[in-house]
Amino acid sequence: MTASRTFVASTADGAFMLGNADFELRIARNAQGEPIITRWVATARPDQDWACGAAIAPTVVVGGRAFVGGSPDLPCTAITAEASEGRLCLQYAAANGLLVRHYLKPAAKQAVLNAWTELEAPVPPDLAGIERFDALNLVLPTSGEQPWAAYLTGWLWGPRAEAPGRPTVPFAYPSWIPRLLYDDGAPTPPPPPAGGWASSILRLIKEPITTLPLRSGKRSTYENHPWCVVRDARREGGCFVALEWSGTWEMNVHYSLDAQTVSIQTASAGDVHRLTPGKTLVSPRAFIGLFGGDWDDAYNACRRHVRDEILPPVDANYPPVQDNVGNPNASDTIERMMREIDLAHAAGYELIVVDAQWWDMSSDTGEFSWGLGSFTDDRKKIPQGLRAVSDYVHSLGMEFGLWFEFTRVDLRTANLGRHPWTPDMLLHQNEQSYRSWCQHVYLMCTGAEGAADWALENMAHCVHEFNLDYIKIDDNEWAVCNDPTHGHDAGDGEWHQIQGVYHILSGLRERFPDLVIENCAGGSQRADVGMARYCIPIQVHDRCNPSILERRYAHAFGCIYPQFAPLLAVHSAPDSVPQLRWRVMARMMGHINCDFQDRLTPEQYEEMKRLVATYKRLRPTLHGDRYLLAEPAMVLEEDVPEATNWEAYEYLSRDEGLVSLFCFRCESPDADYRAMLKGLQRDASYRVWAHTGGECGVYAGAGLMDEGLVCTLPERRNAEVFILERL
């Protein structure tokens, strides 16, 4: 057994040290007894100290009153090195009897610190009205130059009114989701303000920091993602921060010009808790990591941490090539479904996923809500049964998956099945059951007693009964329950609902360790790192055309997650072989999903086979670092036209022995692009191969980085993939 890389210990002078082989953090008390960070350095950059002597001050808000850690209202009573747990505990006590324990724990790898807070009320009465308790609240120094932040927008168009320095725009959302989440009166997306700022769906934003209020919106990644990077260009480094929470949250980043500091605070939000004596209330975890270098270095450091310590482990051949087949309905037949499976197998696909409407009582139309709550396969649609389809897929050497949604049920499915749901599990608002868009479909409260176990038991039965290797977890509508008879208070329903979701996902992983769970909750409306603890692929959006969107999704999600995590889909058959390459290559920068083999011409089908083979060859590169050689242009128009530029993305395998380079001409007038590669070994040689051009020769690493590799594409909207193998 190897020794732990982490350490937590007290020092002779009464201070405390914690860290791992990649970073070191020193905490002491100041004259007022407050815990302060006196040293915070990454091993790779020992000359850059990110400590500024500011107090570690998690804030708790109870009944509208703020208790700031280290202040007279919430003094620090003890600092304890809990070596057996590998963490440091900062303990605070308030006059109202509230005990606050703030934990700091080094990650096993990377220069990353985990932080969270526990609350306890040791004696009666109950402590009500807990509105906020920080997972992380730290201050870092700056060099004197205004730092920049990078963050991700979700489904929001236009800035929130409280975003400082922004023109006020109505709070508006695109697509069909507003009617579900914000009633029929939801406004249509306004045009971008003249000369102002707008954020379209899933965009990476980089801008100077003043005050940056990041928020979840209706779901955890609806407005923003609970993640950001702060970079000080003069110091050539900074930090990345994320909150592991799938409910409502807040993250506030503020730059103080006078103090030359950046403060970062994050916490769950939207719930009001009541704490019973003898119980503890534990915040979500946050992590903050140090990096040195440019934006690529920041993203790579974050994605390494997420890959190694958050996502379930996968091997180098992940992800499998997926065909997501539809169920037989009024326009399709079981024969077409089986023909698609055979064609996918012959093309080299490795995973067949049967989408919604496989269950008894499901609709023969596009309305996939009918029959939800039934976990019995529909023998009218699939006469031989799903297990027979699964057995056939496995006999071909492929894996088999299935779509699920457990947060909505059809009233007609109550009391049916081996483990039926009951009406008391329905989500309630103002003493009324919350109805979905169908007259007879309602939402479930996963925080209600028995509801999470109902979903877990039925899904576990299906995994066993249908011999599943892979499941899709969807969640098409979200509302918060305020029924205090459900085992939660009226004000903390979402907290318990999210805990119920985690209970279901963790239960599935415990029972089926090799099961892959896909997070497709409303098309990335819940794509946070809390869900990533259980789910590997993330369906990044329901809208997957045109190709510029999928490239933007891969670009944005690749800042947080390893590139194998975003699930990139192409559902419409192209009209030519070049357009097939154009569309599929955009999806090869993630977990690829194509489902139209039976609609391809013979020439396109042969090209699809070649594309699948190329994807399998480059897959290990999606596990390592990424370099953005030519980023997507900032296109704000709603119809998302292709920009007049080239895009280029480089990926390295974990051992850096294999490199993939994706080049997209877009609408650029230039037929040639010179890619200046990064991260290669200067004294190594690389054999270069192109998907369309074959062997290109052997190049020196120094030459590829200093002189570049030229990609020539005579036609616009064309793409090429290069694979470089280190010799």
C-alpha positions in Angstrom: 0.0 0.0 0.0 1.4 3.4 -1.0 1.6 6.2 1.5 -0.9 9.0 1.3 0.2 12.1 -0.6 -1.8 14.4 1.7 -0.7 15.8 5.0 -2.5 17.7 7.9 -0.5 18.5 11.0 0.1 21.1 13.7 3.5 22.9 13.9 5.7 23.8 16.8 4.6 27.5 16.7 0.9 26.6 17.0 0.1 27.0 13.3 -1.2 24.2 11.0 0.0 22.8 7.7 -2.0 20.9 5.2 -1.6 20.0 1.5 -0.2 17.3 -0.7 2.8 16.9 -3.1 1.4 19.6 -5.3 0.6 22.4 -2.8 1.1 23.6 0.8 -1.3 25.7 3.0 -0.4 27.2 6.3 -3.0 28.5 8.8 -2.4 30.5 12.0 -4.3 32.8 14.3 -4.0 36.6 14.1 -4.1 38.9 17.2 -7.9 38.7 17.3 -7.8 34.9 17.3 -9.2 34.6 13.7 -7.7 31.8 11.6 -5.8 33.3 8.6 -3.9 31.8 5.7 -0.3 32.8 6.0 1.1 30.7 3.1 -0.5 29.1 0.1 1.8 27.9 -2.7 1.7 25.4 -5.5 4.8 23.2 -5.5 5.4 24.0 -9.2 5.4 27.7 -8.5 6.9 28.2 -5.0 7.6 31.9 -5.7 3.8 32.7 -6.0 2.2 32.9 -2.6 -1.6 33.1 -2.8 -2.0 34.0 0.9 -2.8 37.6 1.8 -3.4 37.3 5.6 -7.2 37.5 5.3 -9.3 35.6 7.8 -11.1 32.4 6.7 -14.6 33.6 7.4 -17.5 31.3 6.4 -20.8 33.2 7.0 -24.0 31.8 8.4 -27.3 33.7 8.0 -30.0 32.8 10.5 -33.3 34.7 10.5 -31.8 37.4 8.3 -28.9 38.0 10.7 -25.4 37.3 9.4 -22.8 35.5 11.6 -19.3 35.9 10.1 -16.7 33.4 11.1 -14.0 34.9 13.3 -16.1 37.9 14.3 -17.4 38.5 17.9 -20.8 37.1 16.8 -19.1 33.8 15.6 -15.6 33.5 17.2 -13.3 30.7 16.4 -13.1 28.4 19.4 -10.7 25.7 18.2 -8.6 24.6 15.3 -8.0 20.8 15.1 -5.8 18.8 12.8 -7.9 15.6 12.2 -5.1 13.5 10.7 -7.0 10.3 10.6 -9.6 12.0 8.4 -7.0 14.0 6.5 -8.6 17.3 7.2 -8.4 20.5 9.3 -11.4 21.6 11.3 -12.1 25.2 12.2 -14.7 25.4 14.9 -16.8 28.4 15.7 -19.6 29.0 18.3 -22.4 31.6 18.3 -24.2 33.0 21.3 -27.5 31.4 20.1 -25.9 28.0 20.6 -25.1 27.3 17.0 -21.9 25.3 16.4 -20.1 25.8 13.1 -17.4 23.4 11.9 -15.6 24.5 8.7 -13.5 21.8 7.1 -10.5 22.1 4.8 -9.2 18.9 3.2 -6.4 18.5 0.6 -7.4 16.6 -2.5 -5.4 13.4 -3.1 -4.0 14.8 -6.4 -3.4 18.3 -7.9 -3.1 21.6 -6.0 -6.7 21.4 -4.9 -8.4 22.2 -1.5 -11.8 20.9 -0.6 -14.0 22.9 1.8 -17.4 22.5 3.4 -19.3 23.5 6.6 -21.3 21.5 9.1 -23.9 23.1 11.5 -25.1 21.7 14.8 -27.5 23.0 17.5 -26.5 20.9 20.6 -29.4 21.9 22.8 -33.1 22.7 22.4 -35.0 24.5 20.9 -34.8 23.9 17.2 -32.8 26.5 15.3 -35.0 27.8 12.5 -34.5 30.2 9.6 -31.0 29.1 8.4 -30.8 30.8 5.0 -27.1 30.5 4.2 -24.0 28.6 5.3 -20.9 28.9 3.1 -19.1 26.0 1.7 -16.2 28.3 0.9 -15.4 31.9 1.6 -11.8 32.9 0.9 -9.7 35.9 -0.1 -6.7 35.8 -2.5 -4.2 38.6 -3.3 -3.7 40.1 -6.7 -0.6 41.6 -8.3 -2.1 45.1 -8.6 -3.5 44.3 -12.1 -7.2 43.8 -12.4 -7.8 40.0 -12.6 -10.0 38.3 -15.1 -12.7 35.6 -14.7 -13.9 32.8 -16.9 -17.3 31.3 -16.3 -20.1 29.4 -18.2 -23.5 30.6 -19.0 -26.4 28.1 -19.1 -29.7 28.6 -20.9 -29.9 32.3 -20.2 -30.3 35.1 -22.8 -29.4 38.5 -21.6 -28.0 39.7 -18.2 -29.7 39.6 -14.9 -30.8 43.0 -13.6 -28.5 42.7 -10.6 -25.4 42.1 -12.7 -23.4 45.3 -12.2 -22.4 47.2 -15.3 -24.9 45.4 -17.5 -27.8 46.9 -19.4 -31.0 45.6 -17.8 -32.8 43.1 -20.1 -36.0 41.1 -19.3 -35.2 37.8 -17.7 -35.9 35.6 -20.7 -35.3 32.0 -21.8 -35.2 30.3 -25.1 -37.0 27.2 -26.4 -40.0 25.4 -25.0 -38.6 25.2 -21.5 -40.0 28.6 -20.3 -43.6 27.4 -20.5 -42.7 24.5 -18.2 -40.7 26.4 -15.7 -42.1 30.0 -15.8 -45.7 29.6 -17.0 -47.2 30.6 -20.3 -46.4 34.2 -19.8 -42.6 33.7 -20.1 -41.2 36.3 -22.4 -39.5 35.4 -25.7 -35.8 36.0 -25.9 -35.0 39.6 -26.6 -32.3 40.6 -29.2 -28.9 41.4 -27.8 -28.8 45.0 -26.5 -27.2 47.5 -28.9 -23.6 47.9 -27.8 -24.2 45.8 -24.8 -23.8 42.3 -23.6 -25.7 39.1 -24.1 -25.0 35.4 -23.4 -26.4 32.7 -25.6 -26.8 29.1 -24.7 -23.7 27.5 -23.1 -21.0 30.0 -23.7 -17.6 30.5 -22.1 -17.3 34.1 -21.0 -13.9 35.7 -20.1 -14.0 39.3 -18.7 -12.3 41.5 -16.1 -13.7 41.1 -12.6 -15.5 43.8 -10.7 -18.4 42.1 -9.0 -19.4 38.8 -10.6 -22.7 37.3 -9.2 -23.0 33.8 -10.6 -26.4 32.1 -10.0 -28.0 28.8 -10.7 -31.4 30.0 -11.9 -34.3 27.5 -11.8 -31.9 24.5 -11.9 -28.2 24.1 -11.1 -26.8 25.1 -14.5 -29.7 27.0 -16.0 -28.2 30.5 -15.7 -24.6 29.8 -14.9 -22.5 26.8 -13.9 -21.2 26.6 -10.3 -17.7 27.1 -11.5 -15.3 29.9 -12.4 -11.6 30.6 -13.0 -9.8 33.7 -11.7 -6.6 34.6 -13.5 -4.0 37.2 -12.6 -2.1 37.8 -15.8 0.8 39.6 -14.2 1.3 36.7 -11.8 0.6 34.2 -14.6 -1.7 32.1 -12.5 -4.8 32.0 -10.3 -7.4 29.6 -9.1 -10.4 27.6 -10.3 -13.5 27.1 -8.0 -16.5 24.9 -8.2 -19.5 23.9 -5.9 -20.6 20.3 -5.9 -24.4 20.9 -5.7 -27.3 20.1 -8.0 -29.8 22.5 -6.6 -30.0 26.3 -6.2 -26.7 28.0 -5.4 -24.8 31.3 -5.5 -21.2 32.2 -6.2 -19.9 35.7 -5.6 -16.6 36.9 -6.9 -15.5 40.4 -6.1 -12.3 42.3 -6.9 -11.3 45.1 -4.4 -9.1 47.6 -6.1 -8.2 49.3 -2.7 -7.2 46.0 -1.0 -5.8 44.4 -4.1 -7.7 41.2 -3.3 -10.3 38.9 -4.9 -12.9 37.4 -2.6 -14.7 34.2 -3.5 -17.8 32.9 -1.7 -20.1 30.1 -2.7 -23.0 28.3 -1.0 -26.2 26.5 -1.6 -29.2 28.9 -1.8 -33.0 29.0 -2.0 -33.7 26.8 1.0 -34.5 27.9 4.6 -33.5 25.1 7.0 -34.5 24.2 10.5 -31.9 22.4 12.7 -33.0 19.9 15.3 -30.7 19.3 18.3 -28.6 16.2 17.8 -28.7 16.6 14.0 -26.1 18.1 11.7 -26.6 20.1 8.5 -23.8 19.6 6.0 -23.2 22.0 3.2 -22.2 20.8 -0.3 -18.5 20.6 -0.9 -16.6 23.2 -2.8 -13.1 22.9 -4.2 -10.6 25.5 -5.1 -7.4 24.7 -7.0 -4.3 26.7 -7.9 -2.7 26.8 -11.3 0.1 28.6 -13.0 0.1 29.7 -16.6 -2.6 30.7 -19.1 -6.3 29.8 -19.5 -5.5 26.4 -21.0 -3.4 25.6 -17.9 -6.3 26.6 -15.7 -8.8 24.4 -17.6 -6.4 21.5 -17.7 -5.8 21.7 -14.0 -9.5 21.7 -13.3 -10.3 18.9 -15.7 -7.5 16.7 -14.2 -9.1 17.1 -10.8 -12.6 16.3 -12.0 -11.3 13.3 -14.0 -9.2 11.9 -11.2 -11.3 12.6 -8.1 -14.9 13.3 -9.0 -16.0 11.3 -12.0 -16.4 7.5 -11.7 -13.3 5.9 -13.2 -13.2 4.7 -16.8 -10.6 3.0 -19.0 -8.7 4.5 -21.9 -11.1 3.0 -24.4 -14.0 5.1 -23.0 -16.3 6.4 -24.3 -18.1 3.8 -26.5 -19.5 4.8 -29.9 -23.2 5.2 -29.3 -26.4 4.8 -31.4 -29.4 6.1 -29.5 -32.3 4.3 -31.2 -35.9 5.4 -31.0 -38.7 3.1 -30.0 -41.3 1.7 -32.4 -44.2 4.1 -32.7 -46.8 5.3 -35.2 -44.1 6.1 -37.8 -41.4 3.5 -37.0 -41.4 -0.3 -36.7 -39.6 -2.8 -34.6 -38.0 -4.0 -37.9 -36.5 -0.6 -38.4 -35.1 -0.6 -34.9 -33.5 -4.0 -35.3 -32.1 -2.9 -38.7 -30.5 0.1 -37.2 -28.9 -2.1 -34.5 -27.4 -4.3 -37.2 -26.1 -1.4 -39.2 -24.6 0.2 -36.1 -22.8 -3.0 -35.3 -21.4 -3.3 -38.8 -20.2 0.3 -38.7 -18.2 -0.4 -35.5 -20.6 1.0 -32.9 -20.2 -0.3 -29.4 -23.3 0.8 -27.5 -27.0 0.7 -28.3 -29.3 2.9 -26.1 -33.1 2.6 -26.4 -34.6 5.9 -25.8 -37.9 6.9 -24.2 -41.3 5.2 -24.7 -40.2 1.6 -24.1 -42.6 1.1 -21.2 -46.1 -0.2 -21.0 -48.8 2.5 -21.6 -46.4 4.7 -23.5 -47.6 6.8 -26.4 -47.4 5.9 -30.1 -46.7 9.6 -30.8 -43.9 11.9 -29.9 -45.4 12.5 -26.4 -42.9 10.6 -24.2 -44.6 11.6 -20.9 -47.4 9.1 -21.2 -47.0 6.0 -19.0 -44.1 7.4 -16.9 -44.0 5.5 -13.6 -44.3 2.1 -15.3 -41.1 0.1 -15.5 -42.6 -2.8 -17.5 -41.6 -3.1 -21.2 -44.3 -2.6 -23.8 -44.8 -5.9 -25.6 -47.1 -4.3 -28.2 -44.2 -2.2 -29.4 -41.4 -4.8 -28.8 -43.1 -8.2 -29.0 -40.0 -10.1 -28.1 -39.4 -7.9 -25.0 -36.5 -5.7 -24.1 -34.5 -8.5 -22.6 -34.5 -10.3 -26.0 -33.3 -7.1 -27.6 -30.6 -6.7 -24.9 -29.5 -10.3 -25.4 -29.2 -9.8 -29.2 -27.2 -6.6 -28.8 -24.8 -8.3 -26.3 -24.5 -11.3 -28.7 -23.1 -8.8 -31.3 -20.4 -7.7 -28.8 -22.1 -4.4 -28.0 -23.4 -2.9 -24.8 -27.0 -2.1 -24.1 -28.6 1.0 -22.4 -32.0 2.4 -21.6 -33.7 5.8 -20.9 -35.3 6.6 -17.6 -37.1 9.5 -15.9 -38.2 9.2 -12.3 -39.3 12.7 -11.4 -42.6 12.5 -13.3 -45.4 9.9 -13.3 -48.6 9.3 -15.2 -51.5 9.1 -12.8 -52.7 6.0 -14.6 -49.6 4.0 -13.5 -50.3 4.2 -9.8 -50.6 0.8 -8.1 -49.1 -0.9 -11.2 -45.9 -2.8 -11.3 -43.7 -4.7 -8.8 -43.0 -1.6 -6.7 -45.8 1.0 -7.3 -45.6 4.6 -6.4 -48.3 6.2 -4.2 -50.1 9.5 -4.5 -48.5 10.9 -1.3 -45.2 11.0 -3.2 -46.4 13.6 -5.6 -44.8 17.0 -5.4 -47.1 19.6 -3.8 -47.1 23.4 -4.1 -49.7 25.3 -2.0 -51.5 22.1 -1.1 -51.9 21.2 -4.8 -50.2 18.4 -6.8 -47.9 19.9 -9.4 -49.0 18.9 -12.9 -46.6 18.6 -15.8 -47.6 19.6 -19.4 -49.8 16.6 -19.8 -53.2 16.5 -18.2 -52.5 13.2 -16.4 -48.7 13.5 -15.7 -47.5 14.9 -12.4 -44.2 15.6 -10.7 -42.7 13.4 -7.9 -41.1 14.8 -4.8 -37.9 12.8 -4.4 -37.6 14.1 -0.9 -40.9 12.5 0.1 -40.7 9.4 2.3 -40.3 6.3 0.1 -40.1 8.2 -3.2 -36.3 7.9 -3.7 -36.4 4.2 -2.8 -39.3 3.7 -5.2 -37.2 5.0 -8.1 -34.1 3.2 -7.0 -35.8 -0.2 -6.6 -37.6 0.0 -9.9 -34.5 1.1 -11.8 -32.3 -1.5 -10.1 -34.9 -4.1 -11.2 -34.7 -2.9 -14.8 -30.9 -2.9 -14.7 -31.0 -6.6 -13.7 -34.0 -7.6 -15.7 -32.8 -6.1 -19.0 -29.1 -6.7 -18.4 -28.2 -3.0 -18.8 -24.7 -1.6 -19.1 -25.8 2.0 -19.5 -28.7 4.2 -18.4 -29.8 7.7 -19.3 -31.3 9.7 -16.5 -33.5 12.5 -17.8 -35.4 15.2 -15.8 -37.6 17.3 -18.1 -39.3 19.5 -15.6 -38.4 20.8 -12.2 -40.4 22.3 -9.4 -39.8 22.6 -5.6 -42.1 20.9 -3.1 -43.3 22.9 -0.1 -45.4 20.2 1.6 -44.2 19.8 5.2 -45.8 16.4 5.5 -43.2 15.0 3.1 -40.5 14.8 5.8 -39.1 18.2 5.0 -40.1 21.7 5.9 -42.1 24.1 3.6 -38.9 26.1 2.9 -36.3 23.3 2.3 -38.1 21.1 -0.2 -35.4 21.4 -2.9 -32.7 20.4 -0.5 -34.4 17.2 0.3 -35.3 16.6 -3.3 -31.7 16.9 -4.4 -30.6 14.6 -1.6 -33.2 12.1 -2.9 -31.7 12.3 -6.4 -28.2 11.6 -4.9 -29.6 8.7 -2.9 -31.0 7.1 -6.2 -27.8 7.6 -8.1 -25.4 6.5 -5.4 -27.6 3.4 -4.7 -27.4 2.5 -8.4 -23.6 2.9 -8.4 -23.2 0.8 -5.2 -25.3 -2.0 -6.6 -23.9 -1.9 -10.1 -20.3 -0.5 -10.0 -19.8 -1.0 -13.7 -23.0 0.7 -14.7 -22.5 3.9 -16.7 -25.0 6.6 -15.9 -25.6 9.4 -18.3 -26.9 12.8 -17.0 -29.3 14.2 -19.6 -31.4 16.2 -17.1 -33.4 18.5 -19.4 -30.4 18.8 -21.7 -27.6 20.1 -19.4 -29.9 22.0 -17.1 -28.3 20.1 -14.3 -24.7 19.6 -15.5 -22.9 20.5 -12.3 -20.0 18.6 -10.7 -22.3 17.3 -8.0 -24.1 15.1 -10.6 -20.7 14.2 -12.0 -20.0 12.2 -8.8 -22.3 9.6 -10.2 -22.7 10.3 -13.9 -20.0 10.3 -16.5 -21.4 11.5 -19.8 -23.4 14.7 -19.8 -25.9 15.4 -22.6 -24.9 19.0 -23.1 -28.0 20.3 -24.9 -31.2 19.2 -26.6 -30.4 21.4 -29.5 -27.6 19.8 -31.4 -27.7 21.5 -34.8 -26.0 23.3 -36.5 -22.5 21.9 -35.9 -21.2 25.2 -34.4 -23.4 24.5 -31.4 -21.8 21.2 -30.7 -18.3 22.6 -31.1 -19.2 25.4 -28.7 -20.6 22.8 -26.2 -17.3 20.8 -26.4 -15.3 23.9 -26.0 -17.3 25.1 -22.9 -17.7 21.8 -21.1 -14.1 21.0 -21.8 -13.1 23.8 -19.4 -14.4 21.8 -16.5 -14.7 18.2 -17.6 -12.3 15.8 -19.4 -13.3 15.8 -23.1 -14.8 12.3 -22.9 -17.6 13.6 -20.7 -19.8 15.8 -23.0 -22.2 13.7 -25.0 -22.4 15.3 -28.5 -25.2 14.1 -30.7 -25.9 14.4 -34.4 -29.4 13.3 -35.3 -30.0 14.5 -38.8 -28.6 12.7 -41.8 -26.4 14.9 -44.1 -26.7 15.2 -47.8 -23.1 14.4 -48.8 -20.0 12.7 -47.6 -18.1 16.0 -46.8 -21.1 17.2 -44.8 -21.1 13.9 -42.9 -17.5 14.4 -42.0 -18.2 18.1 -41.0 -21.0 17.1 -38.6 -19.5 13.9 -37.2 -16.0 15.4 -36.6 -17.5 18.1 -34.5 -19.0 15.4 -32.2 -15.7 13.4 -32.0 -14.5 15.9 -29.4 -16.6 14.2 -26.9 -18.8 11.1 -26.4 -20.2 10.7 -29.9 -23.8 9.7 -30.5 -25.1 9.2 -34.1 -28.4 7.4 -34.8 -29.2 7.5 -38.5 -27.3 4.5 -40.1 -30.3 3.4 -42.1 -30.7 6.9 -43.6 -27.2 7.0 -45.1 -26.3 6.4 -48.7 -23.8 3.5 -49.3 -21.0 6.1 -49.8 -21.9 7.9 -46.6 -22.1 4.6 -44.7 -18.6 3.6 -45.7 -17.4 7.0 -44.6 -19.2 6.5 -41.3 -17.2 3.3 -40.8 -14.0 5.2 -41.4 -15.0 8.0 -39.0 -15.8 5.5 -36.3 -12.4 3.8 -36.8 -10.6 7.2 -36.5 -12.6 8.1 -33.4 -11.6 4.8 -31.7 -8.0 5.5 -32.6 -7.9 9.0 -31.0 -10.1 8.2 -28.0 -7.2 8.1 -25.5 -6.5 11.7 -26.3 -9.9 12.8 -24.9 -8.6 11.7 -21.4 -5.7 14.2 -21.1 -5.0 17.9 -21.5 -6.5 20.2 -24.1 -5.2 23.2 -25.9 -7.5 25.7 -27.7 -5.4 26.7 -30.7 -8.2 28.7 -32.4 -11.3 29.2 -30.3 -14.9 29.6 -31.5 -15.8 33.2 -32.5 -18.1 35.1 -30.3 -21.3 34.8 -32.4 -24.3 36.3 -30.6 -27.0 35.9 -33.2 -29.8 33.6 -32.2 -29.6 31.5 -35.4 -25.9 30.8 -34.7 -24.3 31.2 -38.1 -20.9 29.9 -38.9 -18.2 32.5 -38.3 -15.6 33.5 -40.9 -12.7 31.9 -39.0 -10.9 28.6 -38.5 -11.3 26.6 -35.3 -8.6 24.2 -34.0 -8.5 22.0 -30.9 -5.6 19.8 -29.7 -6.0 16.9 -27.2 -3.2 14.8 -25.6 -3.5 11.4 -24.1 -2.6 11.1 -20.4 0.9 9.7 -21.2 1.2 12.4 -23.9 2.2 9.7 -26.4 -0.9 10.3 -28.6 -2.2 13.6 -29.9 -5.3 14.5 -31.9 -5.8 17.8 -33.8 -9.2 18.9 -35.0 -9.3 21.6 -37.6 -12.6 23.3 -38.9 -12.5 25.8 -41.7 -16.0 27.2 -41.0 -16.7 30.1 -43.4 -13.1 31.3 -43.5 -12.0 32.6 -46.9 -8.5 31.0 -46.2 -8.0 27.5 -47.5 -4.9 27.0 -45.3 -4.5 27.1 -41.5 -1.2 26.7 -39.6 -1.8 24.9 -36.3 0.9 25.8 -33.7 0.8 22.8 -31.5 1.4 22.9 -27.7 2.4 20.5 -25.0 4.6 18.2 -27.2 8.1 16.9 -26.3 10.5 19.1 -28.2 13.1 16.4 -28.7 10.6 13.7 -29.7 9.5 12.7 -33.2 5.8 12.3 -34.1 4.3 10.3 -36.9 1.4 12.3 -38.3 -1.7 10.8 -40.0 -4.8 12.5 -41.3 -8.3 11.1 -41.6 -8.7 12.2 -45.3 -5.0 12.3 -46.3 -3.5 9.3 -44.6 0.2 9.2 -43.6 1.7 12.7 -43.6 5.3 11.8 -42.5 7.4 12.2 -39.3 7.8 15.6 -37.7 10.0 16.8 -34.8 8.1 18.0 -31.7 10.0 21.3 -31.8 9.0 21.9 -35.4 5.4 21.2 -34.8 5.3 23.7 -32.0 7.5 26.4 -33.6 6.6 26.1 -37.2 3.3 24.4 -37.0 1.3 21.9 -39.0 -0.6 23.1 -42.1 -4.1 22.0 -42.7 -5.5 22.6 -46.2 -9.2 22.4 -46.8 -10.3 23.6 -50.3 -14.0 23.9 -49.4 -15.7 25.9 -46.6 -17.5 24.1 -43.8 -15.0 21.3 -44.0 -13.0 19.6 -41.3 -9.9 17.4 -40.8 -8.6 15.3 -38.0 -4.9 14.6 -37.5 -3.5 11.9 -35.2 0.1 12.3 -34.0 1.9 9.3 -32.5 5.1 9.9 -30.5 7.8 7.6 -31.7 
